[in-house]
Amino acid sequence: MTLFVTIPALNEQITIGQVVRAVPRALPGVRRVEVVVIDDGSTDDTAVEAAAAGATVIAHPATRGVGAAFHTALTYVMERRGDLLVSIDADGQFDPADIPALVEPVTSGRADFSTASRFKDPSLLPRMPAAKLWGNRMMSRLVSRLAGGKYFDVSCGMRCYNRKAMLNLNLMGAFTYTQEVFLNLAFKRLRIEEVPVRVRGRREFGESRVASNLFRYALNTSRIIFRAYRDYKPMRFFGGMAVWMLVPAVLLETFFVIHYLRTGQFSPHKWAGFTGGGLLVLSLIALHMGLMGDMLNRHRVYLEELLYRQREGAWRDPDADPTPSRAPQAARVAAQMAEESKSESVSDSESPVSV
């Protein structure tokens, strides 16, 4: 069994070497461990330090976001037919010594996807700003409600995926990916387990590039969650909107009709008739969108099942490419990004390399 430990990094030259060296190379049931650092357009010596510590480095020519970095890592692991993928942050907040505990539920067959949880065990609650703690809890409650499960930490960057989970992932977000993964895998009924770990609540060096601005983070993650829920549960999404508009529409129209029957006049409550009629039309439009979305969702399910079978078949065939044609190989990704960087007047030193 081959394990790839992937680390997205942006200007983490101070901590990246320590994190790479601390990754355990011997785990029960794992034949080989490879550490891969995705350098997301760093302007410091992150790539140099990571390579010196023994990691394989894939460099983006410009910063593209942690979600895009995960896409690159996932493509790299799939091309090499890895059995397990572990993601861990480069800032040193997570202890690589916890990787064996994180991997155990997956290697034992209890879970397809395991994630470190900072909040599941109250005794391990990290010290962090109250606003971030509240935001994490609210996000976990939202995702739990949408996914139909009970999750304590949906934003943690330390995770483990088995082959089935990797082949089932179809992610769209570039800003981040953590919440979308939960929804994506939960909607496909894969087994998910949270593993309580102790983490450093505050970074020792620098600040988070993803959650440094709480308003921006909440806006971007909410957009990703909104799109995922809309695409996977369209009837529930648009049907809920239809019901919320239908109820006041019926009440207003009932009031309007009763008033007319009593007085024989529309005035002075014409507003109720027009408002109720408008809400009724909007409700019917939302219901129609839900029905159309449900039809499209059925096609999406069929297509994702075909995509999974294609990936799985290619994975088992050593002469085939385990990634679909729309997912370029790592070398092709690097070449494309290099061309993009040239068009944006990025220097040659920032072109993607694999060390």
C-alpha positions as a Markdown table, in Angstrom:
| # | Residue | x | y | z |
|---|---|---|---|---|
| 1 | Met | 0.0 | 0.0 | 0.0 |
| 2 | Thr | 1.4 | 3.4 | -1.1 |
| 3 | Leu | 0.8 | 6.5 | 1.0 |
| 4 | Phe | 1.3 | 10.1 | -0.4 |
| 5 | Val | 1.4 | 12.9 | 2.1 |
| 6 | Thr | 0.6 | 16.1 | 0.3 |
| 7 | Ile | 1.4 | 19.5 | 1.7 |
| 8 | Pro | 0.1 | 22.7 | 0.1 |
| 9 | Ala | 2.4 | 25.6 | 0.9 |
| 10 | Leu | 2.6 | 29.3 | 0.3 |
| 11 | Asn | 5.6 | 31.2 | 1.7 |
| 12 | Glu | 6.3 | 28.7 | 4.5 |
| 13 | Gln | 10.0 | 28.4 | 4.3 |
| 14 | Ile | 10.4 | 28.6 | 8.1 |
| 15 | Thr | 8.2 | 25.6 | 8.9 |
| 16 | Ile | 8.0 | 23.5 | 5.7 |
| 17 | Gly | 11.3 | 21.6 | 6.2 |
| 18 | Gln | 10.4 | 20.7 | 9.8 |
| 19 | Val | 7.0 | 19.4 | 8.7 |
| 20 | Val | 8.4 | 17.3 | 5.9 |
| 21 | Arg | 11.0 | 15.7 | 8.1 |
| 22 | Ala | 8.5 | 15.0 | 10.8 |
| 23 | Val | 6.3 | 12.9 | 8.5 |
| 24 | Pro | 6.6 | 9.2 | 9.6 |
| 25 | Arg | 8.0 | 7.0 | 6.9 |
| 26 | Ala | 6.9 | 3.7 | 8.5 |
| 27 | Leu | 3.3 | 3.0 | 9.2 |
| 28 | Pro | 1.5 | -0.3 | 9.7 |
| 29 | Gly | 0.2 | -1.7 | 6.5 |
| 30 | Val | 1.9 | 0.9 | 4.4 |
| 31 | Arg | 4.7 | -0.2 | 2.0 |
| 32 | Arg | 6.0 | 3.2 | 0.9 |
| 33 | Val | 5.5 | 6.8 | 2.0 |
| 34 | Glu | 6.2 | 9.8 | -0.4 |
| 35 | Val | 5.9 | 13.4 | 0.7 |
| 36 | Val | 4.7 | 15.9 | -1.9 |
| 37 | Val | 4.8 | 19.6 | -1.4 |
| 38 | Ile | 2.5 | 21.8 | -3.7 |
| 39 | Asp | 4.3 | 25.2 | -3.8 |
| 40 | Asp | 1.4 | 27.5 | -4.6 |
| 41 | Gly | 3.4 | 30.4 | -6.1 |
| 42 | Ser | 5.7 | 31.1 | -3.1 |
| 43 | Thr | 8.1 | 34.1 | -3.4 |
| 44 | Asp | 10.4 | 32.8 | -0.7 |
| 45 | Asp | 12.5 | 29.6 | -0.5 |
| 46 | Thr | 9.6 | 27.2 | 0.4 |
| 47 | Ala | 10.4 | 24.9 | -2.6 |
| 48 | Val | 14.1 | 24.8 | -1.8 |
| 49 | Glu | 13.6 | 24.0 | 1.8 |
| 50 | Ala | 11.0 | 21.3 | 1.0 |
| 51 | Ala | 13.3 | 19.7 | -1.5 |
| 52 | Ala | 16.2 | 19.8 | 0.9 |
| 53 | Ala | 14.0 | 18.0 | 3.5 |
| 54 | Gly | 13.3 | 15.2 | 1.0 |
| 55 | Ala | 10.0 | 16.1 | -0.5 |
| 56 | Thr | 8.8 | 16.0 | -4.1 |
| 57 | Val | 8.0 | 19.6 | -5.1 |
| 58 | Ile | 5.4 | 20.6 | -7.6 |
| 59 | Ala | 5.4 | 24.4 | -8.1 |
| 60 | His | 2.5 | 26.6 | -9.3 |
| 61 | Pro | 3.9 | 29.6 | -11.2 |
| 62 | Ala | 1.4 | 31.9 | -9.4 |
| 63 | Thr | -0.8 | 31.6 | -6.3 |
| 64 | Arg | -4.0 | 29.8 | -7.3 |
| 65 | Gly | -5.5 | 28.9 | -3.9 |
| 66 | Val | -5.5 | 25.9 | -1.5 |
| 67 | Gly | -8.3 | 24.3 | -3.5 |
| 68 | Ala | -6.3 | 24.4 | -6.7 |
| 69 | Ala | -3.3 | 23.0 | -4.8 |
| 70 | Phe | -5.4 | 20.1 | -3.6 |
| 71 | His | -6.5 | 19.5 | -7.2 |
| 72 | Thr | -2.9 | 19.3 | -8.3 |
| 73 | Ala | -2.0 | 16.9 | -5.4 |
| 74 | Leu | -5.0 | 14.7 | -6.2 |
| 75 | Thr | -4.1 | 14.5 | -9.8 |
| 76 | Tyr | -0.5 | 13.6 | -9.0 |
| 77 | Val | -1.5 | 10.8 | -6.6 |
| 78 | Met | -4.1 | 9.4 | -9.0 |
| 79 | Glu | -1.5 | 9.3 | -11.9 |
| 80 | Arg | 0.8 | 7.3 | -9.7 |
| 81 | Arg | -2.0 | 5.0 | -8.5 |
| 82 | Gly | -1.5 | 5.8 | -4.8 |
| 83 | Asp | -3.6 | 3.9 | -2.4 |
| 84 | Leu | -3.9 | 6.6 | 0.3 |
| 85 | Leu | -3.6 | 10.4 | 0.2 |
| 86 | Val | -3.0 | 12.4 | 3.4 |
| 87 | Ser | -3.2 | 16.1 | 3.3 |
| 88 | Ile | -1.6 | 18.2 | 6.0 |
| 89 | Asp | -0.9 | 22.0 | 6.4 |
| 90 | Ala | 2.6 | 23.4 | 6.0 |
| 91 | Asp | 2.4 | 25.9 | 8.9 |
| 92 | Gly | 3.2 | 23.4 | 11.7 |
| 93 | Gln | -0.2 | 23.7 | 13.5 |
| 94 | Phe | -0.7 | 19.9 | 12.9 |
| 95 | Asp | 1.7 | 17.3 | 14.3 |
| 96 | Pro | 2.8 | 14.8 | 11.6 |
| 97 | Ala | 3.1 | 12.3 | 14.4 |
| 98 | Asp | -0.7 | 12.1 | 14.4 |
| 99 | Ile | -0.7 | 10.7 | 10.8 |
| 100 | Pro | -0.8 | 7.0 | 11.9 |
| 101 | Ala | -3.9 | 7.7 | 14.1 |
| 102 | Leu | -5.5 | 9.5 | 11.1 |
| 103 | Val | -4.7 | 6.8 | 8.7 |
| 104 | Glu | -5.8 | 3.9 | 10.9 |
| 105 | Pro | -9.6 | 4.1 | 10.3 |
| 106 | Val | -9.0 | 4.0 | 6.6 |
| 107 | Thr | -6.4 | 1.2 | 6.6 |
| 108 | Ser | -8.6 | -0.9 | 9.0 |
| 109 | Gly | -11.6 | -0.6 | 6.6 |
| 110 | Arg | -13.9 | 1.4 | 8.9 |
| 111 | Ala | -13.8 | 4.6 | 6.8 |
| 112 | Asp | -13.2 | 5.7 | 3.2 |
| 113 | Phe | -12.3 | 9.2 | 4.4 |
| 114 | Ser | -11.0 | 10.3 | 7.8 |
| 115 | Thr | -10.3 | 13.8 | 9.0 |
| 116 | Ala | -8.6 | 15.3 | 12.0 |
| 117 | Ser | -11.0 | 17.0 | 14.3 |
| 118 | Arg | -10.0 | 19.9 | 16.5 |
| 119 | Phe | -13.4 | 20.2 | 18.3 |
| 120 | Lys | -14.8 | 16.6 | 18.7 |
| 121 | Asp | -13.0 | 16.1 | 22.0 |
| 122 | Pro | -13.6 | 19.1 | 24.3 |
| 123 | Ser | -10.4 | 18.3 | 26.2 |
| 124 | Leu | -8.4 | 18.9 | 23.0 |
| 125 | Leu | -10.0 | 22.2 | 22.1 |
| 126 | Pro | -7.3 | 24.5 | 20.7 |
| 127 | Arg | -6.8 | 28.1 | 21.7 |
| 128 | Met | -7.9 | 30.4 | 18.9 |
| 129 | Pro | -9.7 | 33.7 | 18.5 |
| 130 | Ala | -13.4 | 33.5 | 19.6 |
| 131 | Ala | -14.6 | 34.7 | 16.2 |
| 132 | Lys | -12.8 | 31.8 | 14.4 |
| 133 | Leu | -14.0 | 29.3 | 16.9 |
| 134 | Trp | -17.6 | 30.4 | 16.5 |
| 135 | Gly | -17.2 | 30.5 | 12.7 |
| 136 | Asn | -15.9 | 26.9 | 12.6 |
| 137 | Arg | -18.8 | 25.7 | 14.8 |
| 138 | Met | -21.4 | 27.5 | 12.6 |
| 139 | Met | -19.8 | 26.1 | 9.5 |
| 140 | Ser | -19.8 | 22.6 | 10.9 |
| 141 | Arg | -23.5 | 22.8 | 11.9 |
| 142 | Leu | -24.4 | 24.0 | 8.4 |
| 143 | Val | -22.5 | 21.3 | 6.6 |
| 144 | Ser | -23.9 | 18.7 | 9.1 |
| 145 | Arg | -27.4 | 19.8 | 8.4 |
| 146 | Leu | -27.0 | 19.8 | 4.7 |
| 147 | Ala | -25.1 | 16.4 | 4.6 |
| 148 | Gly | -27.5 | 14.7 | 7.0 |
| 149 | Gly | -24.7 | 13.8 | 9.6 |
| 150 | Lys | -23.1 | 15.0 | 12.7 |
| 151 | Tyr | -19.7 | 16.6 | 12.1 |
| 152 | Phe | -17.6 | 18.7 | 14.6 |
| 153 | Asp | -14.9 | 20.0 | 12.3 |
| 154 | Val | -15.4 | 20.4 | 8.5 |
| 155 | Ser | -12.6 | 22.9 | 7.9 |
| 156 | Cys | -9.6 | 20.9 | 9.1 |
| 157 | Gly | -6.8 | 20.6 | 6.6 |
| 158 | Met | -5.4 | 17.3 | 7.9 |
| 159 | Arg | -7.2 | 14.4 | 6.2 |
| 160 | Cys | -6.8 | 10.9 | 4.7 |
| 161 | Tyr | -8.5 | 9.5 | 1.6 |
| 162 | Asn | -8.6 | 5.9 | 0.3 |
| 163 | Arg | -8.7 | 5.0 | -3.3 |
| 164 | Lys | -12.5 | 5.0 | -3.4 |
| 165 | Ala | -12.8 | 8.5 | -1.9 |
| 166 | Met | -10.2 | 9.9 | -4.3 |
| 167 | Leu | -11.9 | 8.4 | -7.4 |
| 168 | Asn | -15.3 | 9.8 | -6.2 |
| 169 | Leu | -14.1 | 13.4 | -5.7 |
| 170 | Asn | -15.3 | 15.9 | -8.2 |
| 171 | Leu | -14.6 | 19.4 | -6.8 |
| 172 | Met | -15.1 | 22.8 | -8.3 |
| 173 | Gly | -13.8 | 25.3 | -5.6 |
| 174 | Ala | -10.4 | 26.9 | -6.1 |
| 175 | Phe | -10.4 | 29.1 | -2.9 |
| 176 | Thr | -10.8 | 26.1 | -0.6 |
| 177 | Tyr | -12.0 | 22.5 | -0.7 |
| 178 | Thr | -12.6 | 21.3 | 2.8 |
| 179 | Gln | -16.3 | 21.8 | 3.2 |
| 180 | Glu | -17.0 | 20.7 | -0.4 |
| 181 | Val | -15.3 | 17.4 | 0.2 |
| 182 | Phe | -17.6 | 16.6 | 3.1 |
| 183 | Leu | -20.7 | 17.4 | 1.0 |
| 184 | Asn | -19.3 | 15.6 | -2.0 |
| 185 | Leu | -18.5 | 12.4 | -0.1 |
| 186 | Ala | -21.5 | 12.5 | 2.2 |
| 187 | Phe | -23.9 | 12.8 | -0.7 |
| 188 | Lys | -22.3 | 9.7 | -2.2 |
| 189 | Arg | -22.7 | 7.8 | 1.1 |
| 190 | Leu | -19.0 | 7.2 | 1.7 |
| 191 | Arg | -17.9 | 6.4 | 5.2 |
| 192 | Ile | -16.6 | 9.4 | 7.1 |
| 193 | Glu | -14.8 | 9.3 | 10.5 |
| 194 | Glu | -13.4 | 12.2 | 12.6 |
| 195 | Val | -10.2 | 11.6 | 14.6 |
| 196 | Pro | -9.7 | 13.9 | 17.6 |
| 197 | Val | -6.2 | 15.5 | 17.6 |
| 198 | Arg | -4.5 | 18.2 | 19.5 |
| 199 | Val | -3.4 | 21.2 | 17.3 |
| 200 | Arg | -1.8 | 24.5 | 17.8 |
| 201 | Gly | -4.7 | 27.0 | 17.7 |
| 202 | Arg | -2.5 | 29.9 | 16.5 |
| 203 | Arg | 0.3 | 29.9 | 13.9 |
| 204 | Glu | 3.8 | 30.2 | 15.3 |
| 205 | Phe | 4.9 | 32.2 | 12.2 |
| 206 | Gly | 2.9 | 34.3 | 9.8 |
| 207 | Glu | -0.9 | 34.2 | 9.3 |
| 208 | Ser | -3.4 | 32.0 | 7.6 |
| 209 | Arg | -3.7 | 32.8 | 3.8 |
| 210 | Val | -7.2 | 31.2 | 3.7 |
| 211 | Ala | -8.9 | 32.5 | 6.9 |
| 212 | Ser | -7.0 | 35.7 | 7.5 |
| 213 | Asn | -10.0 | 37.7 | 6.6 |
| 214 | Leu | -13.1 | 36.1 | 8.2 |
| 215 | Phe | -15.6 | 37.9 | 6.1 |
| 216 | Arg | -13.9 | 36.9 | 2.9 |
| 217 | Tyr | -13.5 | 33.4 | 4.1 |
| 218 | Ala | -17.1 | 33.1 | 5.1 |
| 219 | Leu | -18.3 | 34.6 | 1.8 |
| 220 | Asn | -16.2 | 32.2 | -0.4 |
| 221 | Thr | -16.9 | 29.1 | 1.6 |
| 222 | Ser | -20.6 | 29.9 | 1.7 |
| 223 | Arg | -20.6 | 30.2 | -2.1 |
| 224 | Ile | -18.9 | 26.8 | -2.5 |
| 225 | Ile | -21.4 | 25.2 | -0.1 |
| 226 | Phe | -24.3 | 26.9 | -1.8 |
| 227 | Arg | -23.3 | 25.6 | -5.2 |
| 228 | Ala | -22.6 | 22.0 | -3.9 |
| 229 | Tyr | -25.9 | 21.8 | -2.2 |
| 230 | Arg | -27.8 | 23.3 | -5.1 |
| 231 | Asp | -26.2 | 20.8 | -7.5 |
| 232 | Tyr | -26.6 | 17.7 | -5.4 |
| 233 | Lys | -30.0 | 18.4 | -3.7 |
| 234 | Pro | -31.8 | 20.7 | -6.2 |
| 235 | Met | -35.3 | 19.6 | -5.4 |
| 236 | Arg | -34.8 | 20.1 | -1.7 |
| 237 | Phe | -33.0 | 23.5 | -2.3 |
| 238 | Phe | -35.5 | 25.0 | -4.8 |
| 239 | Gly | -38.5 | 23.1 | -3.2 |
| 240 | Gly | -37.7 | 24.8 | 0.1 |
| 241 | Met | -37.7 | 28.2 | -1.6 |
| 242 | Ala | -41.0 | 27.4 | -3.2 |
| 243 | Val | -42.6 | 26.5 | 0.1 |
| 244 | Trp | -41.3 | 29.6 | 1.8 |
| 245 | Met | -42.9 | 31.7 | -0.9 |
| 246 | Leu | -46.1 | 29.7 | -1.3 |
| 247 | Val | -47.1 | 29.9 | 2.4 |
| 248 | Pro | -47.3 | 33.8 | 2.5 |
| 249 | Ala | -48.8 | 33.8 | -1.0 |
| 250 | Val | -51.7 | 31.6 | 0.1 |
| 251 | Leu | -52.2 | 33.7 | 3.3 |
| 252 | Leu | -52.2 | 37.0 | 1.4 |
| 253 | Glu | -54.5 | 35.7 | -1.3 |
| 254 | Thr | -56.9 | 34.2 | 1.3 |
| 255 | Phe | -57.0 | 37.6 | 3.2 |
| 256 | Phe | -57.6 | 39.4 | -0.1 |
| 257 | Val | -60.4 | 37.1 | -1.2 |
| 258 | Ile | -62.1 | 37.2 | 2.3 |
| 259 | His | -61.9 | 41.0 | 2.2 |
| 260 | Tyr | -63.5 | 41.1 | -1.2 |
| 261 | Leu | -66.3 | 38.7 | -0.2 |
| 262 | Arg | -67.1 | 40.9 | 2.8 |
| 263 | Thr | -66.9 | 44.3 | 1.2 |
| 264 | Gly | -67.3 | 43.7 | -2.5 |
| 265 | Gln | -64.2 | 45.9 | -3.1 |
| 266 | Phe | -60.6 | 45.3 | -3.8 |
| 267 | Ser | -59.4 | 48.5 | -2.1 |
| 268 | Pro | -57.6 | 49.3 | 0.1 |
| 269 | His | -55.9 | 45.9 | 0.0 |
| 270 | Lys | -55.0 | 45.5 | -3.6 |
| 271 | Trp | -51.4 | 45.2 | -2.4 |
| 272 | Ala | -52.2 | 41.9 | -0.8 |
| 273 | Gly | -53.6 | 40.5 | -4.1 |
| 274 | Phe | -50.6 | 41.7 | -6.1 |
| 275 | Thr | -48.0 | 40.6 | -3.5 |
| 276 | Gly | -49.7 | 37.2 | -3.1 |
| 277 | Gly | -49.9 | 36.7 | -6.8 |
| 278 | Gly | -46.3 | 37.7 | -7.3 |
| 279 | Leu | -45.1 | 35.3 | -4.6 |
| 280 | Leu | -47.3 | 32.5 | -6.1 |
| 281 | Val | -45.6 | 33.0 | -9.5 |
| 282 | Leu | -42.1 | 33.0 | -7.9 |
| 283 | Ser | -43.0 | 29.9 | -6.0 |
| 284 | Leu | -44.1 | 28.1 | -9.2 |
| 285 | Ile | -40.9 | 29.2 | -10.9 |
| 286 | Ala | -38.8 | 27.9 | -8.0 |
| 287 | Leu | -40.7 | 24.6 | -8.1 |
| 288 | His | -40.1 | 24.4 | -11.9 |
| 289 | Met | -36.3 | 25.0 | -11.3 |
| 290 | Gly | -36.3 | 22.3 | -8.7 |
| 291 | Leu | -37.9 | 19.8 | -11.1 |
| 292 | Met | -35.4 | 20.7 | -13.9 |
| 293 | Gly | -32.5 | 20.6 | -11.4 |
| 294 | Asp | -33.7 | 17.1 | -10.3 |
| 295 | Met | -33.7 | 15.9 | -13.9 |
| 296 | Leu | -30.2 | 17.3 | -14.4 |
| 297 | Asn | -29.0 | 15.8 | -11.1 |
| 298 | Arg | -30.1 | 12.3 | -12.3 |
| 299 | His | -27.9 | 12.8 | -15.4 |
| 300 | Arg | -25.0 | 14.0 | -13.2 |
| 301 | Val | -25.3 | 10.9 | -11.0 |
| 302 | Tyr | -25.1 | 8.7 | -14.0 |
| 303 | Leu | -22.1 | 10.6 | -15.5 |
| 304 | Glu | -20.2 | 10.6 | -12.2 |
| 305 | Glu | -20.8 | 6.9 | -11.9 |
| 306 | Leu | -19.4 | 6.4 | -15.4 |
| 307 | Leu | -16.5 | 8.7 | -14.5 |
| 308 | Tyr | -15.8 | 6.6 | -11.4 |
| 309 | Arg | -15.9 | 3.4 | -13.3 |
| 310 | Gln | -13.6 | 4.8 | -15.9 |
| 311 | Arg | -11.1 | 5.9 | -13.3 |
| 312 | Glu | -11.3 | 2.6 | -11.5 |
| 313 | Gly | -10.8 | 0.6 | -14.7 |
| 314 | Ala | -7.8 | 2.8 | -15.7 |
| 315 | Trp | -6.4 | 2.4 | -12.2 |
| 316 | Arg | -6.4 | -1.4 | -12.5 |
| 317 | Asp | -4.9 | -1.2 | -16.0 |
| 318 | Pro | -1.1 | -0.4 | -15.6 |
| 319 | Asp | -1.0 | 0.7 | -19.3 |
| 320 | Ala | -3.9 | 3.2 | -19.0 |
| 321 | Asp | -4.2 | 6.7 | -17.6 |
| 322 | Pro | -6.2 | 6.6 | -14.3 |
| 323 | Thr | -7.4 | 10.2 | -14.8 |
| 324 | Pro | -10.2 | 11.1 | -17.2 |
| 325 | Ser | -9.3 | 13.0 | -20.3 |
| 326 | Arg | -10.6 | 16.2 | -18.9 |
| 327 | Ala | -8.1 | 16.0 | -16.0 |
| 328 | Pro | -4.7 | 16.7 | -17.4 |
| 329 | Gln | -1.6 | 14.9 | -16.3 |
| 330 | Ala | 0.7 | 16.7 | -13.9 |
| 331 | Ala | 3.3 | 17.4 | -16.6 |
| 332 | Arg | 0.6 | 18.8 | -18.9 |
| 333 | Val | -0.7 | 20.9 | -16.0 |
| 334 | Ala | 2.7 | 22.3 | -15.4 |
| 335 | Ala | 3.2 | 23.1 | -19.1 |
| 336 | Gln | -0.1 | 24.9 | -19.2 |
| 337 | Met | 0.6 | 26.9 | -16.1 |
| 338 | Ala | 4.0 | 27.8 | -17.5 |
| 339 | Glu | 2.3 | 29.2 | -20.6 |
| 340 | Glu | -0.2 | 31.1 | -18.5 |
| 341 | Ser | 2.6 | 32.6 | -16.4 |
| 342 | Lys | 4.4 | 33.8 | -19.6 |
| 343 | Ser | 1.2 | 35.5 | -20.8 |
| 344 | Glu | 1.0 | 37.2 | -17.4 |
| 345 | Ser | 4.6 | 38.3 | -17.6 |
| 346 | Val | 5.7 | 36.0 | -14.8 |
| 347 | Ser | 9.4 | 35.4 | -14.7 |
| 348 | Asp | 10.9 | 32.1 | -15.9 |
| 349 | Ser | 12.1 | 31.3 | -12.4 |
| 350 | Glu | 8.4 | 30.8 | -11.3 |
| 351 | Ser | 7.7 | 28.1 | -13.9 |
| 352 | Pro | 6.5 | 24.8 | -12.4 |
| 353 | Val | 9.2 | 22.3 | -11.6 |
| 354 | Ser | 9.3 | 18.8 | -10.0 |
| 355 | Val | 12.2 | 18.3 | -7.7 |
